[in-house]
Amino acid sequence: MLSFDSRSSGFKQIPRSHQLSHRRISVVGTIGSGKTTFALKTSKLLSAPHIELDALHWEPNWIEAPNNLFRERVKQSLQGDSWVADGNYHQVRDIVWSHADTVVWLDYPFRTIIARLTRRTLRRIRTHEKLWNGNQEHIRGLFTRDSVFLWAIRTYRRRRRQYPILLSKPENSHLTVVRLRSPREATEFLSTLRQLED
């Protein structure tokens, strides 16, 4: 596993020549970290399809697709030579990471996550934004056990412990890992990627 983390001496800078070869990218991170926005920007820079796992997972009325159907949809979506996928679903992680050559981990501070999540959620509620298969977020959803804010609180620390372990497993040794710890680092990474593509 070749990794890049600007704050950790245990991680290495990705050589320019090596970066150019990465065309199948999995973007992961806690809810609210901006995975989809980052993945969209990356896919445009690489002229590669963007695959949003949420769109493959959610049926109308917030019904989850059966696991076998979800896995089959993901397998079909990852057939190309180049793509950028975003999402954390453990049900399909083995499929996504086995096809990927790079994982970009948006590992932002909790205050950044919550601020972004608040802005996103309020915007979606206010504008009645249509999500996957016509689903919408409603204000009543903020006060249930499925609240996105409760989910962020429950999963933030768990993901920070989990990803280094998962990414160190032998079956993931083929992956280049880019760990970005702030939106500024993400912007710098995209800028570097843009220069490499020009």
N, C-alpha and C positions, 0 to 999 in steps of 0.2 A: 504494500500500500504506500503510494507516494502522497504526501500530504503537505498542505500549506496552511500555516496559522501564524499570523504576524506577531502574536504575543507568546508563542511557545517555542522554546529552543529545540524541542523535540520534533518540530515540523520543518519541512524543507520548502524552499521556494520552488515553484514549478518552472522548469526551464521553458523558454519561449517556444522552442521547437516541439516540446512535449505537449504544450497547451493546444497547439494547432491541431493535434490529432483527436482531441476530445469532441465527440459529436453525439454522444448519448448520455445526457445529463439528468440526474435525479436531484431535485431541489427539496430539502427537508428543513424542518424547523417547527417550533411551537406555533399553535394557532395565533394569528395576528402578526406574525413576523414578516409577512409580505411575500410569501412563497410564490403565489400566482403572479403578482406584479413583476417580481424578479425573473421568473421563468418566462413570462411573455417577452420581456426586454431581451433576455438571452436568446430566445428562439428567433426573434427578429434579426439580431446580430448575426446569428448562424444560418439564417434562412432555413430553419428547421421547424417541423411541426411542434406545436405546443399541446401537451397532453395533461389535462387537469383531472386528477384521479377522483375528485369530488363529483365531476360530471358523469363518471362511470359508476359511481357508487350509489348516488341518490336517485330514487325513483320519484314520481310526483307525490305530493303530500308528505314529504320527508320520510318516505319508506325506504329502508335500506335494501339494496339488491341482494338476493341470495348469494352466498359466498362463492358457489361454483360459477354463477353467472358473472359476478364481479371479476373473478380471476380470468375467466375466458375473455371478457371485454378487454382487460389489461393486456393479456397475451396478444390479442389481435392488434391492439394499438401500438405495440412496441416492435412491430415487424420491420420497420424501416431502418435504414443505415444511420439516420440522424434524427434526433428528437430531444425535447426538453420536457420532462415530466415533473409535476409538483404534487406533493402529498405525503402523508406519514403512515398510511394504512398498513398495519402489521400483517393483515391478511394477504397482501400482495407484495410485501417487501422482498421476498425471495425472488419473485419474478422480475420486479423492476431492477433490483441491484444486480442480478445475474446477467441482465441484458445491458446494463449501464457500463460506461467506462469511467464516469466521474460522479461524485456526490458533492453537491454544494450544500453545506449546513449553515443556515442563518441562525447563529447562536447569539442573539441580542440580549441585553439586560432586560430584566422583568419590567421595569418602568417603561421601556420603549415598547415592549409587547403590549402592555395594557393601554398605553396612550394610542397606539395604532389601532388596536382592537376596538376601543371606544369610538374613535372617529369613524371607522369602517361600519360598525354596527349601527350607529345613529344615522349615518348617511343612508344605509340600506333601508332602515325603517322609515325614514323621512321621505325617501324618494320611491318607496315601494319597488325597489330594484328586483327584477326577476333574476333568479339564480338558476341552478341546474334543474331542467325539466319543469320550469315554472314555479319552483319553490320560492318562498319569500320569508324574510325574518320579520317577526312581529314583536311589539314591545312586551307582550305577555310572556314571551319566551325568555325574557331576562330574569324572570322570577320563578323559574322551574329548576328541577335537578339537571336539566339539559342545557342550562344557561352557558353561553360561550365563555362568560367570565369565570364561572366555576370550573369549566373544562380547562381554561388556561391556568388557573391556580393549581388544579390537580395534576396537570401534566408537565408543567414547566421544569421542575427539578428532576422529575423522572426521566424526561428526555435528555437532559444534560448528563445524567449518569449513564443512561442507556446507550447513546450513540457511540461513545468511544469504545465501549465493550463490543457492540455489534460490528463496528467497522474494523475491529482488530481480529475478527474471526477469519480463519483460513479461507473460507469460501468467498470472502470479500477482499482478498489480497490483490485482486486485479484492479481495484478501484483507486483512482486518484481522489483524494478528499480535500476540499477547499472549505475551511472553517472561517466564516466571516462573522466578526463579533460586534459590528455596528453597521448602521445604514451607510456611513461614510466609507467603510471598507468595501461594502457591496458596490457602491458607486465607483470606487477606484478599480475594483475588479472588472466591472463592466466596461470601464474606460480602457483598461488594458486589453480586454477582449476585442473591443472595437478597433484598436490600433492594429492588433494582429490580423483582423479580418480585412483591413483596408489595403 
